[in-house]
Amino acid sequence: MKILVTGGLGFIGSHTVVELQNEGYEVIIVDNLSNTSLSVLDGIQNITGKVPAFEKLDLREKEKVQEFFKRHHDISGVIHFAASKAVGESVENPLLYYENNINALVYVLQELQQKQEANFIFSSSCTVYGQAETMPITENASIQTAMSPYGNTKQIGEEIITDTAKVTNINAILLRYFNPIGAHPSTEIGELPIGVPQNLVPFITQTGFGLRKELAVYGDDYPTPDGTAVRDYIHVVDLAKAHVIALQRLLNKKNTAKVETFNLGTGTGSSVLEVIHSFEKVSGKKLPYKIVGRREGDITSAYANTDKANDVLGWKAQSTLEEAMASAWKWEQKIRS
């Protein structure tokens, strides 16, 4: 079966391609290389022994999307990662996020709705919950007003998919990730941000390696045990495996609704300072950091109730925070060597 992975050379996308190929799927990747490198293909090949098909394509170019699907009419499923994903950047440049995250989604769905049957997995986010009223967060938690344009694009994206599935042959699963971190244990692929990292863990590892002078901790006055924001950090390989299970659920017609939603996390919240201390433990390095003001768009706390994914998908995160941090550190050391 041929599976399209959009944004498949990105952090989560590349790890998912590895898991798909390991399960025997034929993968075709499209990516515009805006936040990744072609070298990721080599890493995927080194792990799996197979080179996935790849086309450089910007999904905002509608005619090129149409032409792609004409050539690849035998796609059995789509896993849609392609999107901009930094909360802070989205606050500063909202139109970039609305154009990239919404237009690309619409153009892909327009092609899928012409098929007799289509299976679609959406890379969503716990940001759709905003600042949830209770922890841990279940899939039934109310969708709060988005705290950032990025979060809003994920909310709108889910609504577009749900509305489209009602009137087409598209079946979809929305996967709401918490905070993916880490790298493949082979150190062949990992998080490879271009420019200054927007996410905590690559900034930590780059600071640990000496590329950054110090880490900025955004706020220590949150109502949390140590005053820093709390998130649910999940190893990217655990996350990738969940996509394969979700895809198989659709392909085998095990889904019980046109659109299903699952939280993907560990079920445990860790504060920024706890993540720093975890890095210090696995690396043996003292990390220089300073406390600065809160960042617009950030929430106090978010961690998952994973019962639904555990029970319905039969999936559970396996790796600890320390294991994920150790893999991220190994990856950082490898790419700088």
Kinemage of the C-alpha trace (Angstrom):
@kinemage 1
@onewidth
@group {chain A} dominant
@subgroup {mainchain}
@vectorlist {calphas} color= white
{ca met a 1} P 0.000 0.000 0.000
{ca lys a 2} L 1.245 3.449 -0.906
{ca ile a 3} L 1.086 5.998 1.910
{ca leu a 4} L 1.627 9.734 1.369
{ca val a 5} L 3.433 11.491 4.208
{ca thr a 6} L 3.339 15.278 3.868
{ca gly a 7} L 6.134 17.038 5.731
{ca gly a 8} L 7.762 13.623 5.860
{ca leu a 9} L 11.307 14.924 6.215
{ca gly a 10} L 10.407 16.888 9.340
{ca phe a 11} L 11.001 15.764 12.910
{ca ile a 12} L 7.885 13.651 13.533
{ca gly a 13} L 7.324 12.907 9.859
{ca ser a 14} L 10.720 11.280 9.336
{ca his a 15} L 10.340 9.040 12.388
{ca thr a 16} L 6.888 8.016 11.164
{ca val a 17} L 8.262 7.194 7.705
{ca val a 18} L 10.768 4.860 9.399
{ca glu a 19} L 8.004 3.048 11.281
{ca leu a 20} L 5.837 2.799 8.144
{ca gln a 21} L 8.676 1.341 6.097
{ca asn a 22} L 9.525 -1.077 8.881
{ca glu a 23} L 5.913 -2.312 8.645
{ca gly a 24} L 6.221 -2.831 4.883
{ca tyr a 25} L 4.344 0.192 3.566
{ca glu a 26} L 5.453 1.964 0.392
{ca val a 27} L 5.977 5.594 1.389
{ca ile a 28} L 6.018 8.713 -0.725
{ca ile a 29} L 7.130 11.915 0.986
{ca val a 30} L 6.341 15.459 -0.041
{ca asp a 31} L 8.118 18.300 1.733
{ca asn a 32} L 9.052 21.858 0.802
{ca leu a 33} L 12.283 21.626 2.868
{ca ser a 34} L 11.427 24.867 4.700
{ca asn a 35} L 12.479 23.482 8.083
{ca thr a 36} L 14.492 20.381 7.287
{ca ser a 37} L 17.178 18.957 5.021
{ca leu a 38} L 17.388 16.381 2.223
{ca ser a 39} L 20.021 14.594 4.309
{ca val a 40} L 17.151 13.168 6.382
{ca leu a 41} L 16.466 10.790 3.471
{ca asp a 42} L 19.895 9.232 4.040
{ca gly a 43} L 19.084 8.703 7.713
{ca ile a 44} L 15.792 6.993 6.850
{ca gln a 45} L 17.583 4.746 4.357
{ca asn a 46} L 20.316 3.881 6.854
{ca ile a 47} L 17.719 2.738 9.411
{ca thr a 48} L 15.297 0.888 7.132
{ca gly a 49} L 17.444 -0.127 4.171
{ca lys a 50} L 14.921 1.555 1.864
{ca val a 51} L 14.802 4.995 0.262
{ca pro a 52} L 11.277 6.403 0.323
{ca ala a 53} L 10.064 8.173 -2.806
{ca phe a 54} L 10.437 11.927 -2.380
{ca glu a 55} L 9.100 14.976 -4.191
{ca lys a 56} L 9.867 18.543 -3.264
{ca leu a 57} L 6.474 20.185 -3.226
{ca asp a 58} L 4.946 23.222 -1.539
{ca leu a 59} L 1.362 22.267 -0.733
{ca arg a 60} L 0.322 25.923 -0.904
{ca glu a 61} L 0.629 25.654 -4.704
{ca lys a 62} L -2.796 24.287 -5.573
{ca glu a 63} L -2.096 23.358 -9.197
{ca lys a 64} L 1.002 21.403 -8.206
{ca val a 65} L -1.006 19.528 -5.560
{ca gln a 66} L -3.626 18.645 -8.187
{ca glu a 67} L -0.928 17.475 -10.590
{ca phe a 68} L 0.711 15.364 -7.852
{ca phe a 69} L -2.510 13.488 -7.078
{ca lys a 70} L -3.156 12.885 -10.792
{ca arg a 71} L 0.200 11.100 -10.997
{ca his a 72} L -0.298 9.262 -7.692
{ca his a 73} L -3.897 8.114 -7.893
{ca asp a 74} L -3.154 4.865 -6.010
{ca ile a 75} L -2.475 6.391 -2.587
{ca ser a 76} L -4.222 4.361 0.156
{ca gly a 77} L -3.699 6.784 3.018
{ca val a 78} L -2.358 10.231 3.855
{ca ile a 79} L -0.578 11.275 7.036
{ca his a 80} L -0.533 15.067 7.034
{ca phe a 81} L 2.311 16.665 8.991
{ca ala a 82} L 3.138 19.587 6.697
{ca ala a 83} L 2.632 22.754 8.759
{ca ser a 84} L 4.438 25.539 10.541
{ca lys a 85} L 4.538 24.757 14.251
{ca ala a 86} L 6.126 27.408 16.484
{ca val a 87} L 3.775 29.159 18.912
{ca gly a 88} L 5.943 32.293 19.287
{ca glu a 89} L 6.524 32.690 15.546
{ca ser a 90} L 2.798 32.325 14.874
{ca val a 91} L 2.064 35.252 17.199
{ca glu a 92} L 4.579 37.379 15.287
{ca asn a 93} L 3.549 36.217 11.798
{ca pro a 94} L -0.050 34.974 11.880
{ca leu a 95} L -0.733 35.191 8.134
{ca leu a 96} L 2.171 32.849 7.375
{ca tyr a 97} L 0.554 30.291 9.674
{ca tyr a 98} L -2.941 30.684 8.264
{ca glu a 99} L -1.690 30.407 4.690
{ca asn a 100} L 0.625 27.465 5.283
{ca asn a 101} L -1.422 25.419 7.734
{ca ile a 102} L -4.930 25.988 6.339
{ca asn a 103} L -4.454 26.320 2.567
{ca ala a 104} L -2.245 23.236 2.320
{ca leu a 105} L -4.783 21.167 4.275
{ca val a 106} L -7.683 22.320 2.095
{ca tyr a 107} L -5.860 21.565 -1.150
{ca val a 108} L -4.997 18.024 -0.034
{ca leu a 109} L -8.561 17.334 1.137
{ca gln a 110} L -9.967 18.662 -2.136
{ca glu a 111} L -8.047 15.945 -3.947
{ca leu a 112} L -8.971 13.219 -1.468
{ca gln a 113} L -12.699 13.985 -1.650
{ca gln a 114} L -12.618 12.977 -5.321
{ca lys a 115} L -11.553 9.443 -4.400
{ca gln a 116} L -14.040 6.644 -3.756
{ca glu a 117} L -12.414 6.124 -0.384
{ca ala a 118} L -9.734 8.061 1.469
{ca asn a 119} L -7.958 7.612 4.804
{ca phe a 120} L -6.520 10.710 6.425
{ca ile a 121} L -4.500 11.176 9.612
{ca phe a 122} L -4.069 14.723 10.864
{ca ser a 123} L -1.157 15.956 12.900
{ca ser a 124} L -3.047 17.959 15.494
{ca ser a 125} L -1.950 19.298 18.854
{ca cys a 126} L -2.884 19.641 22.488
{ca thr a 127} L -2.881 23.393 21.794
{ca val a 128} L -6.500 22.937 20.644
{ca tyr a 129} L -7.468 22.651 24.312
{ca gly a 130} L -6.007 26.071 25.153
{ca gln a 131} L -5.563 26.251 28.902
{ca ala a 132} L -7.717 23.288 29.874
{ca glu a 133} L -9.710 23.648 33.079
{ca thr a 134} L -8.712 20.277 34.544
{ca met a 135} L -5.704 17.950 34.299
{ca pro a 136} L -5.044 15.460 32.860
{ca ile a 137} L -6.776 16.471 29.611
{ca thr a 138} L -9.244 14.036 28.035
{ca glu a 139} L -10.428 14.109 24.415
{ca asn a 140} L -13.780 15.339 25.720
{ca ala a 141} L -12.276 18.493 27.220
{ca ser a 142} L -13.878 21.593 25.763
{ca ile a 143} L -11.959 23.353 23.014
{ca gln a 144} L -10.975 26.689 24.522
{ca thr a 145} L -10.191 29.886 22.677
{ca ala a 146} L -6.809 29.352 21.060
{ca met a 147} L -3.870 31.023 22.792
{ca ser a 148} L -1.949 31.513 19.529
{ca pro a 149} L -2.501 31.589 15.757
{ca tyr a 150} L -0.694 28.231 15.592
{ca gly a 151} L -3.199 26.702 18.019
{ca asn a 152} L -6.035 28.297 16.078
{ca thr a 153} L -4.858 26.709 12.817
{ca lys a 154} L -5.044 23.294 14.490
{ca gln a 155} L -8.555 24.007 15.780
{ca ile a 156} L -9.678 25.237 12.355
{ca gly a 157} L -7.943 22.291 10.689
{ca glu a 158} L -9.876 19.825 12.843
{ca glu a 159} L -13.148 21.614 12.016
{ca ile a 160} L -12.377 21.558 8.266
{ca ile a 161} L -11.644 17.812 8.385
{ca thr a 162} L -14.781 17.063 10.427
{ca asp a 163} L -17.031 19.089 8.121
{ca thr a 164} L -15.479 17.499 5.015
{ca ala a 165} L -15.697 13.934 6.320
{ca lys a 166} L -19.449 14.351 6.920
{ca val a 167} L -20.138 14.807 3.211
{ca thr a 168} L -17.347 12.795 1.535
{ca asn a 169} L -15.778 9.338 1.603
{ca ile a 170} L -12.898 10.582 3.739
{ca asn a 171} L -12.334 8.810 7.069
{ca ala a 172} L -10.018 10.617 9.442
{ca ile a 173} L -8.186 10.303 12.720
{ca leu a 174} L -7.086 13.444 14.543
{ca leu a 175} L -3.985 12.841 16.666
{ca arg a 176} L -3.513 15.508 19.316
{ca tyr a 177} L 0.150 15.418 20.296
{ca phe a 178} L 1.517 16.758 23.475
{ca asn a 179} L 5.273 17.610 23.309
{ca pro a 180} L 7.399 15.354 21.072
{ca ile a 181} L 11.100 15.154 21.948
{ca gly a 182} L 14.078 12.859 21.498
{ca ala a 183} L 15.605 11.129 18.489
{ca his a 184} L 15.761 7.710 16.878
{ca pro a 185} L 17.982 5.361 18.941
{ca ser a 186} L 20.186 4.826 15.871
{ca thr a 187} L 21.026 8.587 15.922
{ca glu a 188} L 20.388 8.545 12.172
{ca ile a 189} L 17.478 11.009 12.448
{ca gly a 190} L 16.326 13.492 15.071
{ca glu a 191} L 15.110 17.047 15.521
{ca leu a 192} L 16.934 19.329 13.111
{ca pro a 193} L 15.628 22.889 13.504
{ca ile a 194} L 16.876 25.481 11.038
{ca gly a 195} L 18.084 28.629 12.796
{ca val a 196} L 17.312 29.311 16.446
{ca pro a 197} L 15.229 26.433 17.899
{ca gln a 198} L 11.656 27.324 18.810
{ca asn a 199} L 11.228 24.220 20.983
{ca leu a 200} L 12.662 23.621 24.440
{ca val a 201} L 14.657 20.404 24.031
{ca pro a 202} L 16.768 21.299 20.962
{ca phe a 203} L 17.528 24.629 22.623
{ca ile a 204} L 18.650 22.728 25.722
{ca thr a 205} L 20.874 20.347 23.749
{ca gln a 206} L 22.363 23.155 21.657
{ca thr a 207} L 23.097 25.090 24.846
{ca gly a 208} L 24.603 21.976 26.400
{ca phe a 209} L 26.862 21.620 23.372
{ca gly a 210} L 27.916 25.272 23.580
{ca leu a 211} L 26.140 26.566 20.470
{ca arg a 212} L 23.921 28.800 22.592
{ca lys a 213} L 25.167 30.907 25.472
{ca glu a 214} L 22.263 30.096 27.768
{ca leu a 215} L 18.709 28.874 27.798
{ca ala a 216} L 15.865 31.320 28.411
{ca val a 217} L 13.210 29.949 30.759
{ca tyr a 218} L 10.007 31.837 30.012
{ca gly a 219} L 8.497 32.585 33.398
{ca asp a 220} L 8.939 31.128 36.886
{ca asp a 221} L 5.744 32.570 38.337
{ca tyr a 222} L 3.240 30.039 36.994
{ca pro a 223} L 0.984 28.317 39.561
{ca thr a 224} L 2.995 25.080 39.310
{ca pro a 225} L 5.197 23.312 41.902
{ca asp a 226} L 8.394 25.093 40.788
{ca gly a 227} L 6.834 28.070 39.000
{ca thr a 228} L 7.753 26.948 35.472
{ca ala a 229} L 5.313 25.764 32.818
{ca val a 230} L 4.358 22.060 32.762
{ca arg a 231} L 4.074 19.925 29.610
{ca asp a 232} L 3.752 16.272 28.653
{ca tyr a 233} L 6.955 15.265 26.842
{ca ile a 234} L 6.633 12.182 24.630
{ca his a 235} L 9.430 10.348 22.836
{ca val a 236} L 9.093 10.881 19.086
{ca val a 237} L 9.473 7.149 18.323
{ca asp a 238} L 6.504 6.354 20.585
{ca leu a 239} L 4.556 9.056 18.761
{ca ala a 240} L 5.546 7.721 15.337
{ca lys a 241} L 4.391 4.217 16.220
{ca ala a 242} L 0.965 5.585 17.146
{ca his a 243} L 0.557 6.902 13.591
{ca val a 244} L 1.097 3.451 12.110
{ca ile a 245} L -1.471 1.945 14.496
{ca ala a 246} L -3.963 4.727 13.657
{ca leu a 247} L -3.396 4.210 9.931
{ca gln a 248} L -3.974 0.458 10.259
{ca arg a 249} L -7.201 1.183 12.130
{ca leu a 250} L -8.478 3.164 9.126
{ca leu a 251} L -7.181 0.753 6.481
{ca asn a 252} L -8.773 -2.190 8.303
{ca lys a 253} L -12.014 -0.226 8.760
{ca lys a 254} L -11.909 -0.592 12.535
{ca asn a 255} L -12.855 3.051 13.081
{ca thr a 256} L -16.242 3.515 14.727
{ca ala a 257} L -16.852 7.051 13.429
{ca lys a 258} L -15.973 9.085 10.351
{ca val a 259} L -13.648 11.167 12.478
{ca glu a 260} L -11.950 9.886 15.626
{ca thr a 261} L -9.729 11.821 18.009
{ca phe a 262} L -6.904 10.583 20.245
{ca asn a 263} L -4.525 12.255 22.672
{ca leu a 264} L -0.909 11.144 22.317
{ca gly a 265} L 1.199 11.771 25.393
{ca thr a 266} L 2.674 9.982 28.380
{ca gly a 267} L 0.098 11.101 30.907
{ca thr a 268} L 2.800 12.760 33.020
{ca gly a 269} L 3.494 16.478 33.260
{ca ser a 270} L 7.071 17.750 33.607
{ca ser a 271} L 8.087 21.340 34.299
{ca val a 272} L 10.733 23.215 32.332
{ca leu a 273} L 13.098 22.982 35.280
{ca glu a 274} L 12.494 19.235 35.551
{ca val a 275} L 13.408 18.858 31.870
{ca ile a 276} L 16.585 20.888 32.449
{ca his a 277} L 17.519 18.727 35.436
{ca ser a 278} L 16.819 15.574 33.417
{ca phe a 279} L 19.217 16.802 30.730
{ca glu a 280} L 21.864 17.598 33.340
{ca lys a 281} L 21.519 14.079 34.742
{ca val a 282} L 21.880 12.240 31.411
{ca ser a 283} L 24.610 14.535 30.025
{ca gly a 284} L 26.624 15.156 33.179
{ca lys a 285} L 26.656 18.857 32.218
{ca lys a 286} L 25.459 21.886 34.127
{ca leu a 287} L 23.134 23.866 31.878
{ca pro a 288} L 23.374 27.672 31.923
{ca tyr a 289} L 19.911 29.239 31.960
{ca lys a 290} L 18.199 32.444 33.001
{ca ile a 291} L 14.624 33.220 33.965
{ca val a 292} L 12.933 35.738 31.660
{ca gly a 293} L 9.362 36.972 31.291
{ca arg a 294} L 6.529 34.760 30.136
{ca arg a 295} L 6.129 34.248 26.376
{ca glu a 296} L 2.883 35.302 24.736
{ca gly a 297} L 0.775 32.312 23.722
{ca asp a 298} L 2.166 29.974 26.385
{ca ile a 299} L -0.164 28.226 28.818
{ca thr a 300} L 0.481 27.117 32.394
{ca ser a 301} L 0.052 23.380 32.161
{ca ala a 302} L -0.924 20.625 29.730
{ca tyr a 303} L -0.625 16.883 30.111
{ca ala a 304} L -2.686 14.080 28.637
{ca asn a 305} L -5.174 11.566 29.806
{ca thr a 306} L -4.120 8.737 27.476
{ca asp a 307} L -6.774 6.169 28.428
{ca lys a 308} L -8.556 6.352 25.061
{ca ala a 309} L -5.383 5.791 23.004
{ca asn a 310} L -4.321 3.029 25.399
{ca asp a 311} L -7.680 1.236 25.307
{ca val a 312} L -8.943 1.827 21.758
{ca leu a 313} L -5.702 1.903 19.771
{ca gly a 314} L -3.839 -0.458 22.073
{ca trp a 315} L -0.974 2.032 22.096
{ca lys a 316} L 0.998 3.312 25.066
{ca ala a 317} L 4.093 5.510 25.332
{ca gln a 318} L 7.066 3.412 26.448
{ca ser a 319} L 10.000 5.787 26.956
{ca thr a 320} L 10.742 7.869 30.051
{ca leu a 321} L 11.694 11.547 30.046
{ca glu a 322} L 15.293 10.612 30.794
{ca glu a 323} L 15.421 8.126 27.917
{ca ala a 324} L 14.042 10.733 25.547
{ca met a 325} L 16.499 13.381 26.780
{ca ala a 326} L 19.407 10.956 26.474
{ca ser a 327} L 18.482 10.212 22.850
{ca ala a 328} L 18.182 13.930 22.071
{ca trp a 329} L 21.630 14.532 23.582
{ca lys a 330} L 23.188 11.653 21.620
{ca trp a 331} L 21.680 13.100 18.448
{ca glu a 332} L 22.997 16.598 19.187
{ca gln a 333} L 26.501 15.215 19.774
{ca lys a 334} L 26.389 13.235 16.549
{ca ile a 335} L 25.308 16.091 14.280
{ca arg a 336} L 27.944 18.423 15.755
{ca ser a 337} L 30.797 15.902 15.522
